[in-house]
């Protein structure tokens, strides 16, 4: 499995493994039985450190399958608990880049629309239902070209499909995101990338920042350097 797809390691120590997730790869398994980032990363740890038996690696957050970027795994249960708490308490800063359809009239702003997860359709919907959850996304247009916009996104909350649903709601779906009204480009990739994440280290307590560049397919498709 390690030879099938080796993870791109951003950072590792005894407590963390930070990986650049490719678009089109699941973080965790589903009914498709596809090879996951978790399995690939466990295989990497097992091979590198010659570990006997099972490798412990815990998921503390997720990126959707078609999304790329920074993913953090915990390498022990104490770190898993502390990192999960940091995510719940919004002590983690996340920054995304997206290519969105159209030109924004308002170049910088905040989308504050509650979301309801529709399990039947497997998508997030803007809703005022009692069971809806507060969702807040800050955005800023960085560049415009070819009736497309390069946008920086800072999610204040971490709802499932939040960025995809919010951008669709304001009329600027993410390029390639057919599920939310975008034009399909690739089967399992969209132009959404988690570029940067800042977290409190679960043991050292210092603030750690992890960054990664957008995938090559962005520039190859757009014929410009991002």
C-alpha positions in Angstrom: 0.0 0.0 0.0 2.9 2.4 0.8 4.1 2.0 -2.8 0.6 2.7 -4.2 0.6 6.3 -2.9 3.1 7.6 -0.4 1.9 10.5 1.7 3.4 14.0 1.3 4.6 14.7 4.8 4.4 18.3 6.0 5.5 17.7 9.6 5.9 14.9 12.0 6.9 14.3 15.6 5.9 11.8 18.3 2.5 13.4 18.7 1.5 14.6 15.2 1.6 13.6 11.6 0.7 16.4 9.2 0.0 15.4 5.6 -0.8 17.2 2.4 -4.0 15.4 1.2 -4.4 15.0 -2.6 -7.8 15.8 -4.1 -9.8 12.7 -4.8 -8.5 10.7 -1.8 -10.8 9.9 1.2 -9.5 10.7 4.7 -11.5 7.8 6.2 -13.1 4.7 4.6 -16.6 4.5 3.2 -18.7 2.0 1.3 -16.5 2.3 -1.8 -13.7 0.5 0.0 -11.2 2.9 -1.6 -7.7 3.3 -0.2 -7.7 6.1 2.3 -5.3 8.8 3.5 -5.5 7.2 7.0 -4.4 3.8 5.6 -1.6 5.3 3.5 -0.3 7.3 6.5 -0.4 4.3 8.8 1.6 2.3 6.2 4.1 5.1 6.1 4.6 5.1 9.9 4.8 1.3 10.0 7.5 1.2 7.3 9.5 4.1 8.5 9.7 3.1 12.2 9.5 -0.7 11.6 6.5 -1.0 13.9 5.2 -4.4 14.7 1.4 -4.8 14.9 -1.1 -2.1 14.4 -0.2 1.6 14.1 -2.2 4.1 16.1 -3.2 7.1 14.1 -6.3 9.1 15.0 -8.4 11.4 12.8 -9.1 14.7 14.5 -10.7 16.5 11.5 -11.5 15.8 7.9 -11.4 17.2 4.4 -14.0 16.1 1.8 -12.8 13.7 -0.8 -12.5 16.2 -3.7 -10.7 18.8 -1.5 -6.9 18.9 -1.0 -4.6 20.3 1.6 -3.5 20.1 5.2 -4.7 17.2 7.3 -3.5 16.5 10.8 -3.5 13.1 12.5 -2.7 12.4 16.1 -0.1 9.7 16.9 -1.4 8.9 20.4 -4.6 9.0 22.4 -3.6 11.9 24.6 -2.8 14.1 21.5 -6.0 12.9 19.9 -8.1 14.1 22.8 -6.4 17.4 23.1 -6.5 18.2 19.4 -10.2 17.2 19.1 -10.9 19.6 22.0 -9.0 22.4 20.2 -11.1 21.9 17.1 -14.3 21.9 19.1 -13.3 25.0 21.0 -12.3 26.8 17.8 -8.7 27.2 18.8 -7.6 26.0 15.3 -7.2 28.6 12.6 -7.8 27.3 9.0 -7.3 29.1 5.7 -8.5 27.8 2.4 -8.1 28.9 -1.2 -10.8 28.3 -3.8 -11.4 29.1 -7.4 -15.0 30.2 -7.6 -17.2 30.8 -10.6 -18.0 34.4 -11.5 -16.8 37.8 -10.4 -17.8 38.9 -6.9 -19.5 42.3 -6.5 -18.5 42.4 -2.9 -14.8 41.6 -2.7 -14.6 41.0 1.0 -17.2 39.9 3.5 -18.7 37.3 5.8 -21.3 34.7 5.1 -23.4 34.0 8.2 -26.0 31.4 7.2 -27.0 28.4 9.3 -26.7 24.9 7.8 -28.7 21.8 7.9 -27.3 18.5 6.9 -29.6 16.6 4.5 -28.6 13.0 5.0 -30.8 11.8 2.1 -29.1 14.1 -0.4 -25.7 14.0 1.4 -25.3 17.7 1.3 -25.5 20.8 3.5 -28.4 23.3 3.0 -29.0 26.8 4.1 -31.8 26.5 6.6 -33.5 28.1 9.6 -34.7 24.8 11.0 -34.3 24.3 14.7 -31.7 21.6 14.2 -29.7 23.9 11.9 -26.2 24.9 13.1 -24.6 28.3 13.0 -22.0 28.5 10.2 -19.7 31.5 9.6 -17.3 32.0 6.7 -15.1 35.0 6.0 -13.9 35.5 2.5 -11.7 37.8 0.4 -11.2 37.9 -3.4 -7.5 37.8 -4.2 -7.5 37.8 -8.0 -9.9 37.7 -10.9 -9.5 36.1 -14.3 -11.6 34.4 -17.0 -14.9 35.0 -15.2 -13.4 33.1 -12.2 -12.2 34.4 -8.8 -9.4 33.2 -6.6 -10.8 33.5 -3.1 -9.3 33.2 0.4 -11.6 31.6 2.9 -11.4 31.6 6.7 -14.1 29.4 8.3 -15.0 30.5 11.8 -17.0 27.4 12.3 -16.4 23.9 10.9 -19.6 22.5 9.6 -19.7 19.7 7.1 -19.5 21.1 3.5 -19.7 24.6 5.0 -17.5 26.4 2.4 -19.0 24.6 -0.5 -22.6 25.4 0.6 -21.9 29.0 1.5 -20.2 29.8 -1.8 -23.0 28.2 -3.7 -25.5 30.2 -1.7 -24.0 33.5 -2.7 -24.0 32.5 -6.4 -20.3 31.6 -6.7 -19.9 27.9 -6.5 -16.5 26.4 -6.3 -15.1 25.4 -9.8 -15.7 21.7 -10.4 -18.2 21.3 -7.5 -21.1 19.9 -9.4 -22.8 18.8 -6.2 -23.3 22.5 -5.2 -24.0 23.9 -8.7 -20.5 24.3 -10.1 -19.4 23.2 -13.5 -17.9 19.7 -13.4 -14.2 19.6 -14.4 -12.9 16.4 -12.9 -14.6 13.3 -11.6 -13.3 13.6 -8.0 -11.5 16.9 -7.7 -12.7 20.5 -7.0 -10.8 23.7 -6.7 -10.8 24.0 -2.9 -7.6 23.6 -1.0 -6.8 23.9 2.8 -3.6 26.0 2.4 -2.8 26.8 6.1 -3.6 25.5 9.6 -2.5 26.9 13.0 -3.0 24.7 16.0 -1.9 24.6 19.7 0.6 21.6 19.9 -1.1 19.0 22.1 2.0 18.6 24.3 4.4 21.4 23.7 1.5 24.0 23.9 3.2 26.2 21.4 1.3 27.4 18.3 2.3 25.4 15.2 1.6 26.5 11.7 1.5 24.2 8.7 1.3 25.3 5.0 1.1 23.7 1.6 0.8 24.9 -1.9 -2.2 24.3 -4.2 -2.1 21.1 -6.4 -0.5 21.2 -9.8 -3.7 20.6 -11.6 -4.9 24.2 -10.7 -2.2 25.8 -12.7 -2.3 23.2 -15.4 -6.1 23.7 -15.9 -6.1 27.5 -15.6 -2.8 28.0 -17.6 -1.6 30.5 -15.0 0.5 30.3 -11.9 -1.4 30.3 -8.6 
